[in-house]
Amino acid sequence: MAQPAKGPDTAPCPTPPAHTEDTVTSVHPVDEKLHPTRLVPAALQHIAAMYAGVVTPPLIIGQACGLDLAARTRLIAASLLIAGAATVLQTLGVKGLVGNRLPFVNAASSAGIAPILAIAETNGRGHQLPAIYGAVMVAGALCLALGPFFGRLLRFFPPLVTGVVITLIGVTLMPVPVGWAQGGDRTAADFGAMRHLALAGFTLAVVLLIQRFGKGFVRQTALLSGLLAGTLAAIPFGMADFSGLQSAPVAALPTPFAFGTPEFQPAAICSLCIVMLVLMTESSAGMLALGEICDRRTDARTITRGLRTDGLATLLGPVFGGFPTSAFAQNVGVVSLTRVRSRYVVAVAGAVLLVLGAFPVLGAVVSLVPLPVLGGAGIVLFGSIAVSGIRTLSEAGLDDSSNIVLVAVALGAGIIPLAAPTFYAGFPAWAQTVLGSGISAGALTAVLLNLFFHHLGTRSRRPAPALKSS
């Protein structure tokens, strides 16, 4: 009797494993919950790819606004906290409302730095950050308002336009790391001293060597490794000041409106709203690209929910010290390179950023990196932005002579403030804010010329290529 009893018990045994396998394989890679041994290293790769980009805007803007070390530390902590919250909201989402539920990283974009610096230059001490934050909040509201309809507006932002803008972002920001490499303070007696240039050159050399000979994760951390190596090299020469660590709180949450009540200046608002349109285009392209990489179709509703997350983060971020928030293209590259498509990996990375933002002492460590070291790494960082723009222009149909003229004039308009800083000195203050930023001037020119060449009474003309997910 015992022998026959085993038959029925053992007969169904193969069925549960088969059913389990079917269940596992039915889970889409985007929704797959990985084991911690795979989840944590994959999340760390995303942190390594994005960290320098997250802390760059508050570092540059804090320096430009004359903030002391403690204030810059709070600014960095706020940027990390907002990036973490936006990334977690984007990846996990609230179904049907916000979040594209893709492995999508959101953080403060470097695209806003140049126009923000222009706003800072046209405002006195104490009004710089309030004017910036007022403009950022309006830009966030614009993103929320246009999000549901933005798909229809994408035809006005083909690669021809976005390529010009992204290229100008990298080009117009290049004087910033060059100034850092010389010491940062142009009024100092040792500005441009050889020791500053040597430290910047050493940092750049470390980044290049790791990029050339490093592999995998090590290669992805080339920028961070260069910053670390440069800072360590600065210590024996007394070029690294760590006294700020003593005053930085170990744990603290950002205080609402710690940098002043937002001020709403029309010219500043116009400038950052233009930038927000470009960031929305970048985010839309990033979502399309991730949809292809992850084999999950990105439809209009997905883009709307994703842009709604950008808008909320941009609108609410200034309350705590944040800046315009958008997609991080380098993390799209990480997903493509590693083929780890789980959104939970990026959600964990966002949670890590939240933790880092809650501990300002970690932000203080970043803010203590000597300016020449930031200069050496910044040349790579901002140069890569310009390269991204050139890559975008490569799909813009530059075999058409009208497109060549469009790009040439738009780039020229964007470079005027860089080549001749006093060119618009005789213009009204509002025009100086808008046109004094190469990005705003170039973007306006590109959009208007695109309308002129490709949309107004030119039915027979071949239209500019539409935005592509690549």
C-alpha positions in Angstrom: 0.0 0.0 0.0 2.9 2.3 0.7 4.4 1.9 -2.8 1.2 3.0 -4.7 0.7 5.9 -2.4 4.0 7.4 -3.6 2.9 7.4 -7.2 0.1 9.9 -6.9 2.2 12.1 -4.6 5.2 12.2 -6.9 3.3 12.4 -10.2 2.2 16.0 -9.9 5.6 17.1 -8.8 6.9 18.3 -12.2 3.8 20.6 -12.6 4.6 23.2 -9.9 8.1 24.0 -11.1 6.8 24.3 -14.7 4.1 26.6 -13.4 6.6 28.6 -11.4 8.8 29.1 -14.5 5.9 30.3 -16.5 5.1 32.8 -13.7 8.7 34.1 -13.6 9.0 34.4 -17.4 5.7 36.2 -17.6 7.1 39.1 -15.5 8.3 41.9 -17.8 12.0 42.8 -17.3 11.0 46.3 -16.3 8.8 44.9 -13.4 11.3 42.2 -12.4 12.4 42.3 -8.7 16.0 41.3 -8.6 17.8 39.5 -5.8 19.8 41.9 -3.6 23.1 40.5 -4.9 22.2 41.9 -8.4 20.0 44.7 -7.3 22.5 46.6 -5.2 25.5 46.6 -7.6 23.2 47.6 -10.4 21.8 50.5 -8.4 25.3 51.6 -7.4 26.2 51.9 -11.1 23.3 54.3 -11.6 24.5 56.3 -8.6 28.0 56.5 -10.0 26.8 57.6 -13.4 24.6 60.4 -12.1 26.1 61.6 -8.9 28.5 64.2 -10.4 25.7 65.5 -12.6 23.3 65.9 -9.6 25.7 67.9 -7.5 27.1 70.0 -10.3 24.2 72.5 -10.6 24.1 73.4 -6.9 27.9 73.7 -6.8 28.1 76.1 -9.8 25.0 78.1 -8.8 26.1 78.3 -5.2 29.5 79.6 -6.2 28.0 82.2 -8.6 25.6 83.5 -5.9 28.4 83.9 -3.4 27.0 81.3 -0.9 29.3 80.3 2.0 30.2 76.7 2.5 27.3 76.0 4.9 24.8 77.3 2.4 26.3 75.4 -0.5 26.2 72.3 1.6 22.4 72.8 2.2 22.0 73.4 -1.6 23.7 70.1 -2.5 21.7 68.2 0.1 18.4 69.7 -1.3 19.4 68.7 -4.8 20.1 65.1 -3.8 16.9 64.9 -1.8 14.7 66.2 -4.6 16.5 64.0 -7.2 15.8 60.9 -5.0 12.2 61.8 -4.5 11.6 62.5 -8.2 13.3 59.3 -9.2 11.4 57.1 -6.8 8.1 58.7 -7.9 9.0 58.3 -11.5 9.9 54.6 -11.3 7.2 53.4 -8.9 4.6 55.9 -9.8 1.0 56.4 -8.9 -0.9 54.5 -11.5 -2.7 56.7 -14.0 -1.4 60.0 -12.4 2.4 60.4 -12.2 5.4 58.3 -13.0 6.3 56.6 -16.2 7.1 53.4 -14.3 10.3 52.9 -16.3 14.0 52.8 -15.1 14.1 56.5 -15.5 16.3 58.9 -13.4 15.2 62.4 -12.7 17.5 65.1 -11.2 18.5 68.8 -11.6 19.6 69.4 -15.2 22.7 71.1 -16.2 20.7 72.7 -19.1 19.4 75.3 -16.7 22.8 76.4 -15.3 23.6 79.1 -18.0 20.3 81.0 -17.9 20.3 80.7 -14.1 23.8 82.3 -14.0 22.5 85.1 -16.2 19.6 85.7 -13.8 22.1 85.8 -10.9 24.2 88.3 -12.7 21.3 90.7 -13.2 20.2 90.6 -9.6 21.8 92.0 -6.5 23.0 90.0 -3.4 20.0 88.6 -1.6 17.7 88.6 -4.6 19.6 86.1 -6.8 18.2 82.8 -5.5 14.7 84.2 -4.9 14.5 85.4 -8.5 15.9 82.0 -9.7 13.4 80.0 -7.7 10.4 82.1 -8.7 11.3 81.5 -12.4 11.9 77.7 -11.7 8.5 77.4 -10.1 6.7 79.0 -13.1 8.7 76.7 -15.4 7.5 73.7 -13.4 3.9 74.9 -13.7 4.3 75.3 -17.4 5.5 71.7 -17.6 2.5 70.5 -15.7 0.2 72.5 -18.0 1.7 71.4 -21.3 2.4 67.8 -20.3 -0.8 66.3 -21.7 -0.5 68.2 -25.0 3.3 68.1 -25.4 3.2 65.3 -27.9 1.6 67.7 -30.4 4.3 70.3 -29.8 7.2 68.0 -30.4 7.2 68.8 -34.1 8.4 72.3 -33.2 11.4 70.8 -31.4 13.0 68.4 -33.9 16.7 67.4 -33.6 17.5 70.5 -35.6 16.4 72.7 -32.6 17.2 70.4 -29.7 20.7 69.7 -31.1 21.5 73.4 -31.3 20.3 74.0 -27.7 22.2 71.0 -26.2 25.4 72.0 -28.1 25.1 75.6 -26.8 24.6 74.3 -23.2 28.0 72.6 -23.4 29.7 75.5 -25.2 28.3 78.3 -23.0 29.2 76.4 -19.8 32.8 75.8 -20.8 34.1 79.1 -19.3 32.9 77.9 -15.9 35.3 74.9 -15.5 38.1 77.0 -17.2 37.7 79.6 -14.5 37.7 76.9 -11.8 40.9 75.4 -13.2 42.5 78.8 -12.7 41.4 79.0 -9.1 37.9 80.3 -9.3 38.4 83.7 -7.7 39.3 86.1 -10.5 40.2 88.8 -7.9 42.7 86.6 -6.1 46.4 87.3 -6.5 47.1 83.6 -7.5 44.3 83.4 -10.0 45.7 81.4 -13.0 48.7 80.2 -10.9 50.5 77.2 -12.2 49.7 75.1 -9.1 46.0 75.5 -9.9 46.5 74.6 -13.5 48.6 71.6 -12.6 46.0 70.3 -10.2 43.3 70.7 -12.9 45.5 69.0 -15.4 46.2 66.1 -13.0 42.5 65.6 -12.4 41.8 65.6 -16.2 44.6 63.1 -16.8 43.2 60.7 -14.2 39.8 60.8 -15.8 41.3 60.2 -19.2 43.4 57.3 -18.0 40.5 55.5 -16.3 38.4 56.1 -19.3 41.1 54.6 -21.5 42.2 51.6 -19.4 39.3 51.0 -17.0 36.6 48.5 -17.6 32.9 48.1 -16.5 32.0 49.8 -13.3 35.5 51.3 -12.9 35.2 53.0 -16.2 31.7 54.4 -15.4 33.2 56.0 -12.2 36.0 57.8 -14.1 34.6 61.3 -13.2 34.2 60.5 -9.5 37.6 58.8 -9.4 39.2 61.9 -11.0 37.5 64.1 -8.4 38.7 61.9 -5.5 42.3 61.6 -6.9 42.5 65.4 -7.5 41.3 66.2 -4.0 43.7 63.7 -2.4 46.5 65.3 -4.4 45.6 68.8 -3.2 45.9 67.9 0.5 49.7 67.9 0.7 49.9 71.3 -0.9 47.3 72.9 1.4 44.8 73.4 -1.4 42.0 71.4 0.3 40.0 73.0 3.2 38.2 70.5 5.3 37.2 72.9 8.1 33.7 73.0 6.8 33.1 69.4 7.9 33.1 70.6 11.5 30.1 72.9 11.0 28.0 70.7 8.7 25.2 68.8 10.5 25.3 65.1 10.3 21.6 64.7 9.6 19.0 67.4 8.8 16.1 67.9 6.3 16.1 71.0 4.1 14.2 74.0 5.5 11.4 75.4 3.3 12.4 78.7 1.6 15.7 78.8 3.4 17.2 80.9 0.6 14.4 83.5 0.6 10.8 83.9 -0.7 10.6 83.4 -4.4 10.4 86.5 -6.6 8.7 86.4 -10.0 10.5 88.5 -12.6 9.1 88.3 -16.1 12.5 88.2 -17.9 13.8 85.4 -15.7 10.6 83.5 -16.1 10.7 83.7 -19.9 14.3 82.5 -19.9 13.7 79.4 -17.8 10.4 78.6 -19.5 12.4 78.3 -22.8 14.8 75.9 -21.0 11.9 73.9 -19.6 10.5 73.3 -23.1 13.9 71.9 -24.1 14.0 69.7 -21.0 10.6 68.4 -21.8 11.8 67.5 -25.2 14.8 65.7 -23.8 12.7 63.8 -21.3 10.3 62.7 -24.0 13.1 61.5 -26.1 14.6 59.7 -23.1 11.3 57.9 -22.5 11.0 56.9 -26.1 14.6 55.5 -26.0 13.9 53.6 -22.8 10.7 52.2 -24.2 12.7 50.7 -27.1 15.6 49.5 -24.8 13.2 47.9 -22.4 10.8 46.4 -25.0 7.9 48.3 -23.5 6.0 50.7 -25.8 6.1 54.3 -24.7 2.7 55.8 -25.5 1.3 59.3 -25.0 0.0 58.6 -21.6 3.4 57.3 -20.4 5.0 60.5 -21.6 2.3 62.6 -20.0 2.8 60.9 -16.6 6.6 61.2 -16.9 6.4 64.9 -17.7 4.0 65.4 -14.9 6.7 64.0 -12.5 9.2 66.5 -14.0 6.8 69.3 -13.6 6.0 68.5 -9.9 9.7 68.2 -9.0 10.5 71.5 -10.8 7.5 73.3 -9.2 8.0 72.0 -5.6 11.8 71.7 -5.7 12.5 75.4 -5.2 10.6 75.2 -1.8 13.6 73.3 -0.5 16.3 74.6 -2.8 15.9 72.6 -6.0 16.4 73.5 -9.7 14.7 72.5 -13.0 14.4 68.7 -13.0 14.6 66.5 -16.1 15.8 63.1 -17.4 19.4 62.0 -17.0 20.5 60.7 -20.4 23.6 59.0 -18.9 21.4 56.6 -16.9 19.5 55.7 -20.1 23.0 54.7 -21.4 23.6 52.6 -18.2 20.4 50.7 -18.9 21.3 50.1 -22.5 24.9 49.0 -21.6 24.1 46.7 -18.7 20.7 45.4 -20.1 19.4 45.5 -16.5 16.0 46.9 -17.2 14.3 46.6 -13.8 12.7 49.9 -12.6 13.2 48.7 -9.0 17.0 49.0 -9.5 16.6 52.7 -10.3 14.1 53.1 -7.5 16.7 51.8 -5.1 19.2 54.3 -6.5 16.6 57.0 -5.9 16.2 55.9 -2.3 20.0 56.1 -1.8 19.9 59.7 -3.1 17.1 60.4 -0.5 19.4 59.1 2.3 22.4 61.1 1.0 20.2 64.3 0.9 19.1 63.7 4.5 22.8 63.8 5.7 24.2 67.2 4.8 27.6 66.2 6.0 27.9 64.1 2.8 27.1 67.2 0.8 29.8 69.0 2.7 32.3 66.4 1.6 31.4 67.1 -2.1 31.5 70.9 -1.6 35.0 70.7 -0.2 36.5 69.5 -3.6 39.0 72.2 -4.6 37.8 74.4 -7.5 40.8 73.4 -9.8 39.8 69.8 -9.3 36.2 70.6 -10.3 37.7 72.5 -13.3 39.6 69.5 -14.6 36.6 67.2 -14.3 34.2 69.9 -15.6 35.9 70.1 -18.9 34.9 66.5 -19.5 31.4 66.9 -18.1 30.4 70.0 -20.0 32.3 69.0 -23.1 30.3 65.8 -23.2 27.1 67.8 -23.2 28.2 69.6 -26.3 29.1 66.3 -27.9 25.5 65.1 -27.1 24.2 68.1 -29.0 26.5 67.4 -32.0 25.3 63.8 -32.0 21.7 65.0 -32.0 22.4 67.4 -35.0 23.8 64.4 -36.9 20.2 63.2 -37.4 18.9 66.6 -38.2 19.1 66.5 -42.0 22.1 68.8 -42.5 22.3 67.9 -46.2 19.6 70.5 -46.7 21.0 74.0 -47.2 18.2 75.7 -45.2 18.9 73.5 -42.2 22.6 74.4 -42.5 21.7 78.1 -42.4 19.3 77.6 -39.5 21.9 75.8 -37.4 24.6 78.3 -38.3 22.5 81.4 -37.4 21.2 79.8 -34.2 24.7 78.8 -33.0 25.9 82.3 -33.9 23.2 83.9 -31.9 24.0 81.6 -28.9 27.7 82.3 -29.0 27.3 86.1 -29.1 27.0 86.4 -25.3 30.1 84.3 -24.9 32.2 86.0 -27.5 31.0 89.6 -26.7 29.6 89.7 -23.1 28.7 93.4 -23.4 27.0 93.0 -26.8 23.5 93.5 -25.2 24.6 96.2 -22.7 22.4 98.8 -24.3 19.3 96.6 -24.3 16.5 96.8 -21.6 17.1 94.7 -18.5 14.5 92.1 -19.5 16.1 91.6 -22.9 19.6 91.3 -21.3 18.3 88.4 -19.2 16.8 86.6 -22.1 19.4 87.3 -24.8 22.3 87.4 -22.4 22.0 83.6 -22.0 23.4 81.9 -25.1 21.0 79.0 -24.5 17.9 81.2 -24.5 19.1 83.3 -27.5 20.1 80.2 -29.5 16.9 78.4 -28.6 14.6 81.3 -29.6 16.5 81.7 -32.9 16.3 78.0 -33.7 12.6 77.7 -32.9 11.7 80.8 -35.0 13.9 79.8 -37.9 12.4 76.3 -37.8 9.0 77.8 -38.0 10.1 80.1 -40.9 11.8 77.3 -43.0 9.6 74.3 -42.2 6.2 75.3 -41.1 5.1 78.7 -42.6 3.8 78.3 -46.1 6.3 75.5 -47.0 4.0 72.5 -47.7 6.2 71.3 -50.6 9.4 71.6 -48.6 10.7 68.5 -47.0 10.0 68.9 -43.2 12.8 68.7 -40.6 13.2 65.2 -39.2 11.0 64.5 -36.2 12.3 63.7 -32.8 13.7 60.2 -32.7 14.1 57.9 -29.7 17.7 57.2 -30.5 
